[in-house]
Amino acid sequence: MELIFELSKSGRKGYSLPPLDVPEANLKEYLGEYFRKEINFPEVSELDVVRHYTRLSQLNYSVDTNFYPLGSCSMKYNPRIGEELSKWEEFTNVHPMTPEDYVQGSLEVMYLLKELLRELGGFSEVSLQPAAGAHGELLGLILMRSYHKDRGNEGKRKILIPDSAHGTNPASASICGFEVVTVKSDANGELDWKDFSNKLGDDVAGLMITNPNTLGIFERQIKQIADALHERDALLYMDGANFNAIVGRAKPGLWGVDVMHFNLHKTFGTPHGGGGPGGGAVGVSEKLKPYLPVPQVDFDGERYFLNWENPKSVGKILTFYGHFGVFLKALAYILSYGQSINKVSGYAVLNARYLRYLLKDHLFDPYKHVPCMHEFVLSAVNLAEYDVKAIDIAKALLDRGFYAPTVYFPLVVKEALMIEPTETESIDTLISFAEALKDIIREAKENPKIVKASPQKTPVKRIKEAEANRKPILRFRSS
């Protein structure tokens, strides 16, 4: 497909302004040295503009058009009812400084969502303030730091983090002034107990863990891990990125988790990607409750109000109270499922396990002896003899109408392909995706040059990955 960007034709106009009824201004006089003689705006008609941007929009890849098995990111279909609710004028027209008595409906939405998340997570309290998952991590670590400071634990400067963790985990810990200590994974893809025990000293402030972890494997020793940490007055942080794998079936707070962020934009119905907005609500155990940000949304039996009475609070971490549009979508998502919300985790796990079964014997499965949860990691090392890598498979999938899985993550698996089908995909889509992967693997063995030259059918062909990162082209060039 050839894309034509130069549409400008002399004399064409896409606007019609009324006659000037005020004195004409001399811009050169006002702008001085900043005045540009030639701006070279394109001369196009309204129809040219509409068709140009419509064509561009049709080139976009999205969950609405195709399967998006991006592991660790839960790129699932999000119900349109959430989008509709988030546009209601009764909510969108509310100014954030409106007195509480005039926004009882908005405060009730926040309170209900907070209480539902608290119940689903098994926590003592929840803060809705964090604007995204990584922001929730930051708050969680600030709470941990405040807890230790309050108890005089100044020597607790280390945070233990598994080698399969999300990159934001060590980054958040580092920003909060902690020293990051990596803990190895064992042969089952879980936290290596021996390495964990050896590194768990009195200088450890806590452990950050994801459960299920980034390999899609459930950490079966999570309760023992929590107990071992608590014996040293250390805390357990759980990254809630994969909460969709257990929602409605397990409550991390009951395992001994002290703090966890919920990815509202992954588990609870807000579209993920494009830079936001997201939501990183944080649930905490009783011991961290005193340090939560202010204000908290509370209910006294008659009215909802913003409670600022928290003397040990870490303060505010967002100008106002979070991403309200995301709250509406999350609340609608939870209420629409009601007590059947365990269907989300049920289908997320079922789809992943079925797709993993369809692909067995075609790519190397480093943890085939361990059941997966909502996602799984395969490896392209079995295609090394054909000089075909994970990135080649990813590119070849684009030619077959599928987006690629996450590649080269987690780092503990060579030539990794991290696949998450999510709970919203049908069995037909899973079968089609599996057949496309099988076809690529067959082609890789018979004619690897074709796979390595992929994609050929997309508007943008194969790019040099390293060069694209180091020398990005951030604007259109006509030549």
Number of C-alpha atoms within 10 A of each C-alpha: 7 6 10 7 10 9 13 15 11 9 9 13 15 11 8 6 5 5 6 7 6 6 6 7 8 8 11 12 9 10 10 9 8 9 12 11 7 6 7 8 7 14 15 18 16 13 10 16 13 10 11 15 11 11 12 10 10 10 11 8 15 15 15 10 11 12 23 25 25 21 26 25 21 27 24 25 19 21 14 12 13 23 18 11 16 19 13 12 9 12 16 12 9 12 9 11 8 9 10 15 11 10 18 14 14 17 20 17 17 24 22 16 22 24 17 16 24 22 17 21 30 20 25 18 22 29 28 28 27 27 23 23 25 23 22 29 30 24 28 29 27 19 23 24 23 20 21 18 13 12 9 10 18 12 12 20 19 23 27 24 24 23 19 23 22 21 12 15 23 23 15 21 23 16 12 16 14 21 17 19 18 18 23 19 17 12 12 17 21 23 24 16 16 12 14 21 13 9 16 22 14 16 17 24 28 27 25 24 27 26 23 25 27 27 29 29 22 22 17 12 13 20 15 13 21 20 17 17 22 15 10 15 17 27 29 26 26 26 28 30 27 26 28 29 29 24 20 20 15 16 18 23 22 13 17 22 27 28 34 32 31 29 28 29 27 27 28 24 26 28 24 21 14 7 7 14 18 26 30 29 30 30 34 27 20 13 13 20 22 18 21 27 24 23 20 22 21 19 15 7 6 6 12 21 20 15 12 14 10 16 10 15 18 17 14 15 18 14 8 13 21 22 19 21 20 24 28 24 26 24 21 22 20 19 14 13 12 11 10 11 18 18 18 21 24 19 20 24 25 19 24 23 19 14 21 25 12 16 18 12 9 17 19 18 20 17 18 15 9 13 14 21 26 33 32 28 30 25 21 22 19 16 19 11 9 14 14 21 22 23 22 22 23 22 23 30 22 17 17 17 16 21 21 22 25 22 23 17 22 22 12 15 21 17 24 26 26 25 27 30 32 31 23 15 17 12 12 9 14 20 15 14 23 18 14 18 21 16 14 22 22 14 15 22 15 12 13 18 15 15 26 18 13 21 22 15 13 15 11 11 13 15 11 8 9 9 9 10 9 8 8 9 9 6 6 7 7 6 3
